[in-house]
Amino acid sequence: MTVIKWNIRAGTYYDSVVLMQLQRGLLELNGVIDAGVVMATPANKDLLATNNLLPDAISANPDDLLIVVKANDDSSAENAINQVDELLTRRKSSSVSEDFRPRSLSAAVKQLLEANWVLISVPGRYAAGVAREALDLGKHVFLYSDNVSLEDEIALKKFAREKGLLVMGPDCGTAIINGIGLGFANRVRRGSIGVVGASGTGTQAVTAQIHNLGAGISHAIGTGGRDLKSDVGAITAHQALDALKRDDETKVIVLISKPPSPDVATSLISAAQNAGKPVVIYFIGYPPPARKIGNLHFAISLSEAAEMAIKIRDLRLETGTKSPVSSLYVRGLFSGGTLAYETMIGLQASLSPLFSNSPITNSQILSDPLHSRAHTIIDLGDEFFMVGRLHPMIDNDLRIRRMKQEAADPEVGMILFDVVLGEGSHLNPTGELVPAIRAIQASRKGIEFAAMVIGTDDDPQNLQLQVSALEEAGVKVFRTATEAVEYISLKFGASKKNEFTPINLEQLKRPLTAINVGLESFYESLISQGAQAVHVEWKPPAGGNEKMAALLARMKNKREN
Amino acid sequence: MDIDNANQTAVNRLMEARPILKGVAPAKDVIPGMKDNLFLHAGPPIEWARMSGPLKGAIIGAMLFEGVAASEAEATAMAERGEVEFDSCHHHGAVGPMAGVTSASMKVYVVENVEHGNKSFSNLNEGYGKVLRYGAYSDDVLKKLHWMNDVLGVALADALAASNGIDLRALMSEALHMGDEGHNRNKAGSLLYLKLIAPLIAKTMKDNAVMSEVLQFLGDNALSVLNPVMAACKAMTDAAHGVEGSTIVTTMARNGTDFGIRVSGLGEKQWFTAPAEIPVGLFFSGYSQADANPDIGDSAITETAGIGGFAMATAPAIVTFVGGTPKDAMNATLEMYEITFAESKFFTMPSLDFRGTPTGIDIRKVVELGITPRINTGIAHKNAGVGQVGAGLVRPPLAIFEEALVAFAEKYQL
């Protein structure tokens, strides 16, 4: 009859590689049927349960080492448990004459003075502390650990941004810096495509595809999955974008994320518009506003993002043709809901704040449809305006009044409207609109008009005549919403200067030299890629003794006062 | 309160202390609070009943030396009845290797820290073999002690009186560059000491035959300099004690029963103690780990000051004591950087590109990382009078650093 014995060692942390070796050592002992040696995280406990190795009524925390042995009889199980220390020491004594392995970050830094990165993969509750220490020491951080609180993430990233340092993560799985893969990364050739990735596997898919298609990567900078949530506000993504923008070796940038918060997406897209080089954007699950807006290219899949990046790598960018006028607003006055909606989707990518009486998200609701705010798109065909009135496609009166109202606002730089021709519509809409526009132009200098004209050569209104009338009045005419969106985005997209300390590019371009705190396999991977690295033999502070750790934390806080 | 600033102050005081060997004099003439029936010993204070074999033996020997008792039995009985007093060397600015027993009429080295003005004291080194510091008190041992007091001590006293003193910090720095770590290995330092003291002895001694004896004794004993070095380290660490808010360790010492530490920002006589561990090391032929007494001696003052086990990287010859390779010696020093606050300005190591030795043990780092200081040590036989049986490595119990941390937090209301 089989027996299960176990041993819990509170606050004893070992790297999983060590634990696996220990487990293998236990399995080789006489009479042992199965063994599990794990840090007692919920996931690990589940795994033990699946293998019928989790004893009932066991109380072990994620910081505890849990050793479980299933054996043929009591004495074999007992013997195996007793062998644990010897097996652990045997491993140690085999490494007696190895290079010194520091136990603290500060000692590691002294051993490898030129280190510019710190990789952190310790349990989440300790990770922020280690990251903070790395930033204090002036190092960029690759933070693989998860279970770092949102508050800690924000605090760390703000602190890093002040110092011109990157915090990739928490929960950042992948990055490639100067050809060296951090965490989980594919071996890809170096090249001129830079990647900013809020998704680890997404970054792997894109960088691998770029390599497979014959091109290469300058840097792939991870941000961690929460970076593009509005709480964090894409701090790292903005820093990364800015760095790649300034990096001469990067010819095109790829921006990948799971669905970002709309406001964050907008700010990132605006920043990308000012990159001065092509940017391919793929926000998985986020409606692409267009295929292309100026230097921005919107992909619809990871593989397409890779293909696009390679294709446009060598495109010469037109610059200087459109100077943004971000202090002024655009007001759209539409007669058709769908055109208004398509324009909204396109513009929301780069204009903020953006309001409408038929919004896409709640934050865009225009509380009073009669009064526009900031950038506003109005659907005049909405029921609100239709009570007791003819549809604006038949009657231009409402729209002309609203044009005057908008033009009276000194913050308005452009009035956009649609002209929908065809059966049933007004027979000469520009006949009424153009005189009104000319009257406004006479009294209000510098205001721009743009029209989206929908119609065919066979329509009763005479398409060509309508377009010419508009153009003669100085109205910019578009035939699709996409064209209009591109034009307006480039003109009105925010072009604020960065409000953070830029990352020192020279430091980023230096060969990657790193200190690894946590998973030994990350260290081994760095070494096998030819990077210089030091591994920190990390253990929880005060050996997991919470009272002592709390005391030490207070004594550290005192130090900062 | 800023702990880092306080520690910087304490460590600066430790490093900048300038210990000069000024003289040799009877203990009761120079050691504050010394008196006829007082016997100083190594380590934290301890009462007779709890003393280990070697310490009891050394006390008996010192009582016989002083003539306080006529026999072992009488000495033991007096000690049991409380007719003699005991105190820690450290409460009197003194240190002694192993049992560290110092009595009123024993000649002691006088070291003055000319930077901060404090003084420290240490007895004279007896050399190898059956010696009082390992608890031996046979007639031979006592006879040698008397010769040391009456001949060697006088010669050294006269010689030093005729000089401006010997700069021990400079001597230690040079010895570190010559393969000593200053605790277990003092070959180079002792020769440097002989080089400096010999001309002075020649200048003051009349009798050439006796002078030859004295120089022979100093030259044969590769530990001659250990006691002045320990006193120098004591002068340095005492200068660092009493800095408000500092978490730097200013004493590590063992009495053969307990291991004790003191911390700069805590009390003068506030010790944190736990049972001393038995050192692990290499044994002289015929002895084994089973013969070893728990750790004993004030010599860990060298590690406290940043040499000894902390300077292993500069003394590759002694790594065999701890059963390792030169790389292990390097690693030993690298490990000590983890728990120290600074690197010495004056004690440097060629093998580490002249990096300063790890200096100023910070109890915060010890507790945070769970790394305790490494101490190179001689190993005493657990029975009184047998003497040294080996040399090796020992570490203080982690618990005393935790206790000190708690006491610190309480005192400063953290």
Interface residues (C-beta under 8 A of the other chain):
Chain A: V96 S97 E98 D99 F100 P102 R103 S104 S106 A107 K110 Q111 K539 P541 A542 G543 N545 M548 A549 L551 L552 R554 M555 K556 K558 R559 N561
Chain B: M1 D2 I3 D4 T247 G324 T325 K327 D328 M330 N331 L334 E335 Y337 E338 R364 K365 V367 E368 L369 G370 I371 E402 L405 V406 F408 A409 L414
